[in-house]
Amino acid sequence: MPNVIQAQIPERLWQQAQNLVAQGWASNMQELVNESLRRYLESHEDVLAEQFILDDVRWGLHGKD
């Protein structure tokens, strides 16, 4: 089952997103948001992995949650 989110988006960003959909870069706003989120997560994957590793090491060394 897909998850549903609600977000406040600045007007200028919303207009840019609508323009991309209108120009055919995405078939609808849902597709644009999904693709944007996927690309953002992929581009930050290394940073996230590093942070998780550092958190695990800190926990292992200090035993704090």
KOLGU-4560 file (N, C-alpha, C; in nm, 3 decimals, padded with zeros to 5 digits):
<recs>
<n_xx: 00.084 n_yy: -00.118 n_zz: 00.000 ca_xx: 00.000 ca_yy: 00.000 ca_zz: 00.000 c_xx: 00.089 c_yy: 00.124 c_zz: 00.000 mol: A seq: 1 type: MET>
<n_xx: 00.065 n_yy: 00.216 n_zz: -00.091 ca_xx: 00.147 ca_yy: 00.338 ca_zz: -00.095 c_xx: 00.121 c_yy: 00.426 c_zz: 00.027 mol: A seq: 2 type: PRO>
<n_xx: 00.222 n_yy: 00.499 n_zz: 00.064 ca_xx: 00.210 ca_yy: 00.596 ca_zz: 00.173 c_xx: 00.167 c_yy: 00.730 c_zz: 00.116 mol: A seq: 3 type: ASN>
<n_xx: 00.093 n_yy: 00.803 n_zz: 00.195 ca_xx: 00.044 ca_yy: 00.934 ca_zz: 00.153 c_xx: 00.112 c_yy: 01.038 c_zz: 00.241 mol: A seq: 4 type: VAL>
<n_xx: 00.158 n_yy: 01.146 n_zz: 00.179 ca_xx: 00.220 ca_yy: 01.255 ca_zz: 00.254 c_xx: 00.146 c_yy: 01.385 c_zz: 00.225 mol: A seq: 5 type: ILE>
<n_xx: 00.159 n_yy: 01.477 n_zz: 00.316 ca_xx: 00.106 ca_yy: 01.612 ca_zz: 00.297 c_xx: 00.223 c_yy: 01.706 c_zz: 00.321 mol: A seq: 6 type: GLN>
<n_xx: 00.243 n_yy: 01.802 n_zz: 00.232 ca_xx: 00.358 ca_yy: 01.891 ca_zz: 00.245 c_xx: 00.319 c_yy: 02.032 c_zz: 00.203 mol: A seq: 7 type: ALA>
<n_xx: 00.383 n_yy: 02.128 n_zz: 00.267 ca_xx: 00.370 ca_yy: 02.268 ca_zz: 00.225 c_xx: 00.487 c_yy: 02.299 c_zz: 00.133 mol: A seq: 8 type: GLN>
<n_xx: 00.457 n_yy: 02.348 n_zz: 00.015 ca_xx: 00.558 ca_yy: 02.374 ca_zz: -00.086 c_xx: 00.555 c_yy: 02.523 c_zz: -00.121 mol: A seq: 9 type: ILE>
<n_xx: 00.671 n_yy: 02.588 n_zz: -00.120 ca_xx: 00.674 ca_yy: 02.731 ca_zz: -00.157 c_xx: 00.613 c_yy: 02.752 c_zz: -00.296 mol: A seq: 10 type: PRO>
<n_xx: 00.548 n_yy: 02.863 n_zz: -00.312 ca_xx: 00.475 ca_yy: 02.891 ca_zz: -00.437 c_xx: 00.564 c_yy: 02.879 c_zz: -00.561 mol: A seq: 11 type: GLU>
<n_xx: 00.684 n_yy: 02.936 n_zz: -00.554 ca_xx: 00.771 ca_yy: 02.932 ca_zz: -00.672 c_xx: 00.810 c_yy: 02.788 c_zz: -00.709 mol: A seq: 12 type: ARG>
<n_xx: 00.839 n_yy: 02.706 n_zz: -00.609 ca_xx: 00.873 ca_yy: 02.566 ca_zz: -00.633 c_xx: 00.753 c_yy: 02.491 c_zz: -00.691 mol: A seq: 13 type: LEU>
<n_xx: 00.635 n_yy: 02.520 n_zz: -00.638 ca_xx: 00.512 ca_yy: 02.457 ca_zz: -00.689 c_xx: 00.491 c_yy: 02.494 c_zz: -00.837 mol: A seq: 14 type: TRP>
<n_xx: 00.509 n_yy: 02.621 n_zz: -00.870 ca_xx: 00.492 ca_yy: 02.664 ca_zz: -01.009 c_xx: 00.591 c_yy: 02.594 c_zz: -01.101 mol: A seq: 15 type: GLN>
<n_xx: 00.716 n_yy: 02.582 n_zz: -01.056 ca_xx: 00.818 ca_yy: 02.513 ca_zz: -01.136 c_xx: 00.779 c_yy: 02.367 c_zz: -01.158 mol: A seq: 16 type: GLN>
<n_xx: 00.729 n_yy: 02.304 n_zz: -01.054 ca_xx: 00.688 ca_yy: 02.164 ca_zz: -01.065 c_xx: 00.571 c_yy: 02.150 c_zz: -01.163 mol: A seq: 17 type: ALA>
<n_xx: 00.474 n_yy: 02.239 n_zz: -01.150 ca_xx: 00.360 ca_yy: 02.235 ca_zz: -01.242 c_xx: 00.404 c_yy: 02.257 c_zz: -01.387 mol: A seq: 18 type: GLN>
<n_xx: 00.500 n_yy: 02.346 n_zz: -01.408 ca_xx: 00.551 ca_yy: 02.369 ca_zz: -01.543 c_xx: 00.617 c_yy: 02.244 c_zz: -01.601 mol: A seq: 19 type: ASN>
<n_xx: 00.692 n_yy: 02.172 n_zz: -01.517 ca_xx: 00.756 ca_yy: 02.049 ca_zz: -01.565 c_xx: 00.651 c_yy: 01.945 c_zz: -01.606 mol: A seq: 20 type: LEU>
<n_xx: 00.546 n_yy: 01.932 n_zz: -01.527 ca_xx: 00.439 ca_yy: 01.839 ca_zz: -01.563 c_xx: 00.371 c_yy: 01.885 c_zz: -01.692 mol: A seq: 21 type: VAL>
<n_xx: 00.343 n_yy: 02.014 n_zz: -01.702 ca_xx: 00.278 ca_yy: 02.068 ca_zz: -01.822 c_xx: 00.362 c_yy: 02.048 c_zz: -01.947 mol: A seq: 22 type: ALA>
<n_xx: 00.495 n_yy: 02.052 n_zz: -01.932 ca_xx: 00.584 ca_yy: 02.033 ca_zz: -02.045 c_xx: 00.608 c_yy: 01.885 c_zz: -02.076 mol: A seq: 23 type: GLN>
<n_xx: 00.552 n_yy: 01.797 n_zz: -01.996 ca_xx: 00.562 ca_yy: 01.654 ca_zz: -02.023 c_xx: 00.682 c_yy: 01.585 c_zz: -01.961 mol: A seq: 24 type: GLY>
<n_xx: 00.755 n_yy: 01.652 n_zz: -01.873 ca_xx: 00.871 ca_yy: 01.589 ca_zz: -01.807 c_xx: 00.826 c_yy: 01.481 c_zz: -01.710 mol: A seq: 25 type: TRP>
<n_xx: 00.703 n_yy: 01.490 n_zz: -01.664 ca_xx: 00.641 ca_yy: 01.387 ca_zz: -01.580 c_xx: 00.494 c_yy: 01.382 c_zz: -01.619 mol: A seq: 26 type: ALA>
<n_xx: 00.433 n_yy: 01.266 n_zz: -01.604 ca_xx: 00.293 ca_yy: 01.255 ca_zz: -01.646 c_xx: 00.197 c_yy: 01.321 c_zz: -01.548 mol: A seq: 27 type: SER>
<n_xx: 00.239 n_yy: 01.333 n_zz: -01.423 ca_xx: 00.156 ca_yy: 01.400 ca_zz: -01.324 c_xx: 00.244 c_yy: 01.439 c_zz: -01.205 mol: A seq: 28 type: ASN>
<n_xx: 00.185 n_yy: 01.511 n_zz: -01.110 ca_xx: 00.263 ca_yy: 01.562 ca_zz: -00.996 c_xx: 00.315 c_yy: 01.447 c_zz: -00.909 mol: A seq: 29 type: MET>
<n_xx: 00.236 n_yy: 01.342 n_zz: -00.894 ca_xx: 00.281 ca_yy: 01.228 ca_zz: -00.814 c_xx: 00.408 c_yy: 01.167 c_zz: -00.872 mol: A seq: 30 type: GLN>
<n_xx: 00.411 n_yy: 01.149 n_zz: -01.002 ca_xx: 00.531 ca_yy: 01.093 ca_zz: -01.066 c_xx: 00.651 c_yy: 01.186 c_zz: -01.046 mol: A seq: 31 type: GLU>
<n_xx: 00.630 n_yy: 01.315 n_zz: -01.059 ca_xx: 00.739 ca_yy: 01.411 ca_zz: -01.041 c_xx: 00.793 c_yy: 01.407 c_zz: -00.898 mol: A seq: 32 type: LEU>
<n_xx: 00.704 n_yy: 01.403 n_zz: -00.800 ca_xx: 00.747 ca_yy: 01.399 ca_zz: -00.660 c_xx: 00.820 c_yy: 01.268 c_zz: -00.631 mol: A seq: 33 type: VAL>
<n_xx: 00.767 n_yy: 01.156 n_zz: -00.677 ca_xx: 00.833 ca_yy: 01.027 ca_zz: -00.655 c_xx: 00.973 c_yy: 01.024 c_zz: -00.715 mol: A seq: 34 type: ASN>
<n_xx: 00.986 n_yy: 01.070 n_zz: -00.838 ca_xx: 01.116 ca_yy: 01.070 ca_zz: -00.905 c_xx: 01.213 c_yy: 01.167 c_zz: -00.837 mol: A seq: 35 type: GLU>
<n_xx: 01.162 n_yy: 01.282 n_zz: -00.796 ca_xx: 01.247 ca_yy: 01.379 ca_zz: -00.727 c_xx: 01.299 c_yy: 01.324 c_zz: -00.596 mol: A seq: 36 type: SER>
<n_xx: 01.213 n_yy: 01.261 n_zz: -00.519 ca_xx: 01.253 ca_yy: 01.203 ca_zz: -00.391 c_xx: 01.352 c_yy: 01.089 c_zz: -00.412 mol: A seq: 37 type: LEU>
<n_xx: 01.328 n_yy: 01.005 n_zz: -00.512 ca_xx: 01.420 ca_yy: 00.895 ca_zz: -00.543 c_xx: 01.558 c_yy: 00.948 c_zz: -00.577 mol: A seq: 38 type: ARG>
<n_xx: 01.564 n_yy: 01.050 n_zz: -00.663 ca_xx: 01.693 ca_yy: 01.108 ca_zz: -00.702 c_xx: 01.765 c_yy: 01.174 c_zz: -00.584 mol: A seq: 39 type: ARG>
<n_xx: 01.690 n_yy: 01.241 n_zz: -00.499 ca_xx: 01.749 ca_yy: 01.305 ca_zz: -00.381 c_xx: 01.809 c_yy: 01.199 c_zz: -00.290 mol: A seq: 40 type: TYR>
<n_xx: 01.734 n_yy: 01.094 n_zz: -00.264 ca_xx: 01.784 ca_yy: 00.987 ca_zz: -00.176 c_xx: 01.906 c_yy: 00.918 c_zz: -00.235 mol: A seq: 41 type: LEU>
<n_xx: 01.904 n_yy: 00.891 n_zz: -00.364 ca_xx: 02.019 ca_yy: 00.829 ca_zz: -00.429 c_xx: 02.143 c_yy: 00.918 c_zz: -00.422 mol: A seq: 42 type: GLU>
<n_xx: 02.124 n_yy: 01.048 n_zz: -00.439 ca_xx: 02.239 ca_yy: 01.139 ca_zz: -00.439 c_xx: 02.297 c_yy: 01.157 c_zz: -00.300 mol: A seq: 43 type: SER>
<n_xx: 02.221 n_yy: 01.124 n_zz: -00.196 ca_xx: 02.268 ca_yy: 01.139 ca_zz: -00.058 c_xx: 02.295 c_yy: 01.005 c_zz: 00.009 mol: A seq: 44 type: HIS>
<n_xx: 02.291 n_yy: 00.898 n_zz: -00.069 ca_xx: 02.307 ca_yy: 00.763 ca_zz: -00.014 c_xx: 02.439 c_yy: 00.746 c_zz: 00.059 mol: A seq: 45 type: GLU>
<n_xx: 02.549 n_yy: 00.793 n_zz: 00.002 ca_xx: 02.680 ca_yy: 00.779 ca_zz: 00.066 c_xx: 02.686 c_yy: 00.854 c_zz: 00.199 mol: A seq: 46 type: ASP>
<n_xx: 02.631 n_yy: 00.974 n_zz: 00.200 ca_xx: 02.631 ca_yy: 01.054 ca_zz: 00.322 c_xx: 02.548 c_yy: 00.986 c_zz: 00.430 mol: A seq: 47 type: VAL>
<n_xx: 02.433 n_yy: 00.934 n_zz: 00.392 ca_xx: 02.348 ca_yy: 00.865 ca_zz: 00.489 c_xx: 02.415 c_yy: 00.740 c_zz: 00.542 mol: A seq: 48 type: LEU>
<n_xx: 02.476 n_yy: 00.662 n_zz: 00.455 ca_xx: 02.544 ca_yy: 00.540 ca_zz: 00.498 c_xx: 02.657 c_yy: 00.574 c_zz: 00.594 mol: A seq: 49 type: ALA>
<n_xx: 02.734 n_yy: 00.675 n_zz: 00.563 ca_xx: 02.844 ca_yy: 00.717 ca_zz: 00.650 c_xx: 02.791 c_yy: 00.759 c_zz: 00.787 mol: A seq: 50 type: GLU>
<n_xx: 02.682 n_yy: 00.833 n_zz: 00.788 ca_xx: 02.624 ca_yy: 00.878 ca_zz: 00.916 c_xx: 02.576 c_yy: 00.760 c_zz: 00.999 mol: A seq: 51 type: GLN>
<n_xx: 02.513 n_yy: 00.661 n_zz: 00.935 ca_xx: 02.467 ca_yy: 00.542 ca_zz: 01.007 c_xx: 02.585 c_yy: 00.466 c_zz: 01.066 mol: A seq: 52 type: PHE>
<n_xx: 02.693 n_yy: 00.455 n_zz: 00.990 ca_xx: 02.813 ca_yy: 00.386 ca_zz: 01.040 c_xx: 02.871 c_yy: 00.460 c_zz: 01.159 mol: A seq: 53 type: ILE>
<n_xx: 02.883 n_yy: 00.592 n_zz: 01.148 ca_xx: 02.937 ca_yy: 00.671 ca_zz: 01.259 c_xx: 02.848 c_yy: 00.659 c_zz: 01.383 mol: A seq: 54 type: LEU>
<n_xx: 02.718 n_yy: 00.661 n_zz: 01.364 ca_xx: 02.626 ca_yy: 00.644 ca_zz: 01.477 c_xx: 02.645 c_yy: 00.508 c_zz: 01.543 mol: A seq: 55 type: ASP>
<n_xx: 02.661 n_yy: 00.403 n_zz: 01.462 ca_xx: 02.683 ca_yy: 00.269 ca_zz: 01.516 c_xx: 02.814 c_yy: 00.261 c_zz: 01.593 mol: A seq: 56 type: ASP>
<n_xx: 02.919 n_yy: 00.323 n_zz: 01.540 ca_xx: 03.049 ca_yy: 00.321 ca_zz: 01.607 c_xx: 03.039 c_yy: 00.396 c_zz: 01.741 mol: A seq: 57 type: VAL>
<n_xx: 02.975 n_yy: 00.513 n_zz: 01.740 ca_xx: 02.957 ca_yy: 00.587 ca_zz: 01.865 c_xx: 02.882 c_yy: 00.505 c_zz: 01.968 mol: A seq: 58 type: ARG>
<n_xx: 02.775 n_yy: 00.440 n_zz: 01.924 ca_xx: 02.696 ca_yy: 00.357 ca_zz: 02.014 c_xx: 02.782 c_yy: 00.242 c_zz: 02.067 mol: A seq: 59 type: TRP>
<n_xx: 02.860 n_yy: 00.179 n_zz: 01.977 ca_xx: 02.945 ca_yy: 00.068 ca_zz: 02.019 c_xx: 03.052 c_yy: 00.110 c_zz: 02.118 mol: A seq: 60 type: GLY>
<n_xx: 03.106 n_yy: 00.229 n_zz: 02.101 ca_xx: 03.212 ca_yy: 00.276 ca_zz: 02.189 c_xx: 03.158 c_yy: 00.326 c_zz: 02.322 mol: A seq: 61 type: LEU>
<n_xx: 03.042 n_yy: 00.387 n_zz: 02.319 ca_xx: 02.991 ca_yy: 00.454 ca_zz: 02.437 c_xx: 02.864 c_yy: 00.391 c_zz: 02.495 mol: A seq: 62 type: HIS>
<n_xx: 02.801 n_yy: 00.301 n_zz: 02.418 ca_xx: 02.683 ca_yy: 00.233 ca_zz: 02.466 c_xx: 02.564 c_yy: 00.320 c_zz: 02.495 mol: A seq: 63 type: GLY>
<n_xx: 02.555 n_yy: 00.434 n_zz: 02.427 ca_xx: 02.442 ca_yy: 00.526 ca_zz: 02.450 c_xx: 02.349 c_yy: 00.520 c_zz: 02.332 mol: A seq: 64 type: LYS>
<n_xx: 02.218 n_yy: 00.527 n_zz: 02.360 ca_xx: 02.119 ca_yy: 00.530 ca_zz: 02.254 c_xx: 02.086 c_yy: 00.673 c_zz: 02.218 mol: A seq: 65 type: ASP>
</recs>
